[in-house]
Amino acid sequence: MANEKNDEIVVLGGTGKTGRWLVRELRAAGHAVRPASRSGEVRFDWSDRDTWPAVVEGAAAVYLIPGGPEATRDFARLAVDAGVRRLVTLSGRGMDRYPPGVGAARFPSVAAGELAVRESGVEWSIIRANNFNQNFDVDYWRPPLLAGRLALPTGGVPEPFVDTRDVAAVAAALLTEDGHQGRAYDVSGPRALTFDEAVATIARAAGREIRFVELTPEEYQAELAAEGVPAEAAAELGAIFDSMRSGHLAEPAPGVREVLGREPISFESYATEAAQAGAWA
């Protein structure tokens, strides 16, 4: 498939944290790409099924950012019926560690993505990623960092944050190369840092005072409620930190090296680049 550059590759979430880098990566390699999102070159909306057929028509492969469980399953079936021959989905590290049914209950969307590609009947691969470096400068944690205080219930457990550029590079390889089908790759950064260490690294790079505050799970839920975060989203965020505190995801994963043959981007390099770009100015 690596030489079939006339077949378009659909990138769901083509303007998102991993999707925008994936689009650049694929186009730089000469592949025809169809970025799809609510505000992208091709309109795609999980809540509007009328937008789905045009997204997959004539496509060879799809990078699947899951929606709801039912929608993800139905979209994958539509893609295969339209002739898509390869599906790559983005999931989260640790999904393979839950007993049957537990992962789907805690993280229904990513579990649906894994199930949809596995049952698709076409070539598939799964990327299971740690927390992104870019969570600190694109959305989730940027506002509190700008305010000088990031407070989370991490239990002091370290996290090997992964750069979205590495996730995109791995996705590009899985979408265009042979030899990765039927496999799930865990991807992370090269070493684990506590959130306290990560925030201190960002503060040094940004040249300003920013502190990290450790919360209990209960304190975190209370802060989310005070910020107006919907209960369902707050519960999912709580589940993410429950998994993190277990320590199962603290060890760096080998996926970037396995697929790309190089070391992942370090958190220090990421923080320096982001600070120079004015992320926390």
C-alpha positions as CSV (number, residue, x, y, z in Angstrom):
1,M,0.0,0.0,0.0
2,A,3.0,2.3,0.5
3,N,3.2,3.0,-3.2
4,E,-0.5,3.6,-3.8
5,K,-0.4,7.3,-3.5
6,N,-3.4,7.9,-5.7
7,D,-5.7,6.5,-3.1
8,E,-6.9,9.0,-0.6
9,I,-6.4,8.6,3.1
10,V,-9.1,10.0,5.4
11,V,-8.0,11.7,8.6
12,L,-10.8,12.2,11.0
13,G,-10.2,15.1,13.3
14,G,-8.0,16.6,10.6
15,T,-7.7,19.9,12.4
16,G,-7.1,18.3,15.8
17,K,-4.0,17.7,17.9
18,T,-2.9,14.5,16.2
19,G,-4.8,15.0,12.9
20,R,-3.3,18.2,11.8
21,W,0.3,16.8,12.2
22,L,-0.8,13.6,10.4
23,V,-2.1,15.5,7.4
24,R,1.2,17.3,7.1
25,E,3.2,14.1,7.5
26,L,1.2,12.3,4.8
27,R,1.2,15.2,2.4
28,A,4.9,15.6,2.8
29,A,5.4,12.0,1.8
30,G,3.3,12.5,-1.3
31,H,0.0,10.9,-0.3
32,A,-3.4,12.2,-1.1
33,V,-5.2,13.2,2.1
34,R,-8.8,14.0,2.9
35,P,-8.9,15.9,6.2
36,A,-12.3,15.6,7.7
37,S,-13.8,17.5,10.7
38,R,-16.6,20.0,11.5
39,S,-14.3,22.8,10.4
40,G,-11.9,21.1,8.0
41,E,-11.5,20.7,4.3
42,V,-14.2,18.0,4.2
43,R,-17.1,18.4,6.6
44,F,-17.6,15.6,9.1
45,D,-19.8,15.6,12.1
46,W,-20.4,12.5,14.3
47,S,-23.9,13.9,15.1
48,D,-24.8,14.4,11.4
49,R,-24.8,11.1,9.6
50,D,-25.5,12.8,6.3
51,T,-21.9,14.0,6.3
52,W,-20.4,10.5,6.5
53,P,-20.7,9.0,3.0
54,A,-18.8,11.7,1.2
55,V,-16.0,11.4,3.8
56,V,-15.2,7.7,2.9
57,E,-16.3,7.5,-0.7
58,G,-13.3,6.3,-2.8
59,A,-10.9,6.3,0.2
60,A,-8.3,3.6,0.8
61,A,-7.6,4.1,4.5
62,V,-9.1,5.9,7.5
63,Y,-7.5,7.4,10.6
64,L,-10.3,6.9,13.1
65,I,-10.8,9.2,16.1
66,P,-13.7,7.5,17.8
67,G,-17.1,9.1,18.4
68,G,-19.8,7.4,20.5
69,P,-19.9,3.6,20.6
70,E,-22.8,3.1,18.2
71,A,-21.7,5.9,15.8
72,T,-18.1,4.6,15.7
73,R,-19.3,1.0,14.9
74,D,-21.7,2.3,12.2
75,F,-19.1,4.6,10.6
76,A,-16.5,1.8,10.4
77,R,-19.1,-0.5,8.7
78,L,-19.9,2.3,6.2
79,A,-16.2,2.9,5.5
80,V,-15.6,-0.8,4.8
81,D,-18.8,-1.0,2.6
82,A,-17.4,2.0,0.7
83,G,-14.2,0.2,-0.1
84,V,-11.9,1.3,2.7
85,R,-9.2,-1.3,3.1
86,R,-7.3,-0.2,6.2
87,L,-8.4,1.4,9.5
88,V,-6.1,2.9,12.2
89,T,-7.7,4.1,15.4
90,L,-6.3,6.2,18.2
91,S,-6.9,4.7,21.7
92,G,-5.4,5.1,25.2
93,R,-2.7,3.2,26.9
94,G,-4.0,0.7,29.4
95,M,-7.2,-0.3,27.5
96,D,-5.8,-3.9,27.3
97,R,-5.3,-4.1,31.1
98,Y,-9.0,-3.9,32.0
99,P,-11.1,-7.0,32.6
100,P,-13.7,-7.6,29.9
101,G,-16.4,-4.9,29.9
102,V,-14.6,-2.6,32.4
103,G,-12.6,-0.6,29.9
104,A,-15.7,-0.1,27.8
105,A,-17.6,1.1,30.8
106,R,-14.9,3.6,31.8
107,F,-13.9,4.8,28.3
108,P,-16.7,3.9,26.0
109,S,-15.5,5.9,23.0
110,V,-11.9,4.5,22.8
111,A,-13.1,1.0,23.5
112,A,-15.6,1.4,20.7
113,G,-12.8,2.4,18.3
114,E,-10.7,-0.6,19.2
115,L,-13.7,-3.0,18.8
116,A,-14.9,-1.4,15.5
117,V,-11.5,-1.8,13.8
118,R,-10.9,-5.3,15.1
119,E,-14.3,-6.5,13.8
120,S,-14.1,-4.5,10.5
121,G,-12.9,-7.4,8.4
122,V,-10.2,-5.2,6.8
123,E,-6.6,-4.4,7.8
124,W,-6.4,-2.6,11.1
125,S,-4.0,-1.2,13.6
126,I,-4.4,0.5,17.0
127,I,-2.3,3.3,18.6
128,R,-2.5,3.4,22.4
129,A,-1.1,6.7,23.6
130,N,-0.2,8.3,26.9
131,N,-1.2,11.8,27.7
132,F,-0.1,14.2,25.1
133,N,2.6,16.9,25.6
134,Q,0.3,19.2,23.8
135,N,-2.4,18.9,26.5
136,F,-0.2,21.5,28.3
137,D,-0.3,24.1,25.5
138,V,-3.3,23.5,23.2
139,D,-6.3,23.1,25.5
140,Y,-6.8,21.1,28.7
141,W,-4.1,22.4,30.9
142,R,-3.1,25.7,29.2
143,P,-5.6,28.0,30.9
144,P,-4.6,27.0,34.4
145,L,-0.9,27.1,33.5
146,L,-1.4,30.7,32.2
147,A,-3.1,31.5,35.5
148,G,0.0,30.1,37.3
149,R,-1.6,27.0,38.9
150,L,-2.3,23.5,37.6
151,A,-4.1,21.3,40.1
152,L,-4.7,17.6,39.4
153,P,-5.2,14.3,41.3
154,T,-2.0,12.4,40.1
155,G,-0.9,10.8,43.3
156,G,2.6,11.8,42.4
157,V,2.8,9.0,39.8
158,P,5.0,9.9,36.8
159,E,3.7,10.0,33.3
160,P,5.8,9.5,30.0
161,F,3.9,12.2,28.1
162,V,3.9,11.6,24.3
163,D,4.3,14.2,21.6
164,T,1.4,14.5,19.1
165,R,4.0,14.7,16.3
166,D,5.2,11.3,17.3
167,V,1.7,9.9,17.4
168,A,1.1,11.4,13.9
169,A,4.3,9.9,12.5
170,V,3.4,6.4,13.9
171,A,-0.1,6.8,12.4
172,A,1.3,7.7,9.0
173,A,3.4,4.6,9.0
174,L,0.5,2.4,10.0
175,L,-1.7,3.9,7.3
176,T,0.8,3.6,4.5
177,E,3.2,0.7,5.3
178,D,2.7,-3.0,5.4
179,G,3.7,-5.2,8.4
180,H,1.7,-3.4,11.1
181,Q,-1.7,-5.0,10.5
182,G,-3.5,-6.7,13.4
183,R,-1.2,-5.0,15.9
184,A,-1.7,-2.5,18.7
185,Y,1.2,-0.2,19.6
186,D,1.7,1.5,22.9
187,V,3.4,4.9,22.4
188,S,4.8,7.3,24.9
189,G,7.7,9.8,25.5
190,P,11.2,8.6,26.3
191,R,11.0,9.0,30.1
192,A,8.4,9.5,32.8
193,L,8.0,12.8,34.7
194,T,5.7,13.6,37.6
195,F,3.3,16.5,36.9
196,D,5.3,18.5,39.4
197,E,8.5,18.0,37.3
198,A,6.6,18.7,34.1
199,V,5.2,21.9,35.3
200,A,8.6,22.9,36.7
201,T,10.1,22.2,33.2
202,I,7.5,24.4,31.6
203,A,8.0,27.2,34.1
204,R,11.8,27.2,33.4
205,A,11.2,27.2,29.7
206,A,8.6,30.0,29.9
207,G,10.6,32.0,32.4
208,R,7.8,32.5,34.8
209,E,6.4,31.2,38.0
210,I,3.9,28.3,37.6
211,R,3.1,25.8,40.4
212,F,1.6,22.4,40.5
213,V,-0.9,21.5,43.2
214,E,-1.7,17.9,44.1
215,L,-5.5,17.3,44.7
216,T,-7.4,14.4,46.1
217,P,-9.9,12.8,43.6
218,E,-12.7,14.4,45.6
219,E,-11.1,17.9,45.5
220,Y,-10.6,17.5,41.7
221,Q,-14.2,16.6,41.1
222,A,-15.3,19.6,43.2
223,E,-13.1,21.9,41.1
224,L,-14.5,20.5,37.9
225,A,-18.0,21.0,39.1
226,A,-17.2,24.6,40.1
227,E,-15.9,25.1,36.5
228,G,-19.1,23.9,35.1
229,V,-17.7,20.6,33.6
230,P,-20.6,18.3,32.8
231,A,-20.9,15.3,35.1
232,E,-20.2,12.7,32.4
233,A,-17.0,14.4,31.2
234,A,-15.9,14.9,34.8
235,A,-16.4,11.2,35.5
236,E,-14.3,10.3,32.5
237,L,-11.5,12.7,33.5
238,G,-11.6,11.1,37.0
239,A,-11.3,7.6,35.4
240,I,-8.2,8.8,33.5
241,F,-6.5,9.9,36.7
242,D,-7.6,6.7,38.4
243,S,-5.7,4.8,35.7
244,M,-2.7,7.1,36.0
245,R,-2.5,6.7,39.8
246,S,-2.4,2.9,39.4
247,G,1.1,3.3,38.0
248,H,0.5,0.9,35.1
249,L,1.2,3.6,32.6
250,A,4.3,5.1,34.2
251,E,6.8,2.9,32.3
252,P,7.7,4.3,28.9
253,A,6.3,2.4,26.0
254,P,8.4,1.2,23.0
255,G,5.9,1.9,20.2
256,V,7.6,5.0,18.6
257,R,10.9,3.1,18.4
258,E,9.3,-0.1,17.1
259,V,7.5,1.7,14.3
260,L,9.8,4.6,13.4
261,G,13.2,3.3,14.5
262,R,14.1,6.4,16.5
263,E,13.6,7.8,20.0
264,P,10.5,9.8,20.8
265,I,10.6,13.6,21.3
266,S,11.5,14.5,24.8
267,F,9.3,16.6,27.1
268,E,12.2,19.1,27.5
269,S,12.4,19.6,23.8
270,Y,8.7,20.0,23.5
271,A,8.5,22.6,26.4
272,T,11.4,24.6,24.9
273,E,9.8,24.8,21.5
274,A,6.3,25.6,22.9
275,A,7.7,28.3,25.2
276,Q,9.6,29.9,22.3
277,A,6.3,29.9,20.3
278,G,4.7,31.9,23.1
279,A,2.5,29.1,24.5
280,W,2.6,30.3,28.1
281,A,3.6,33.9,27.6
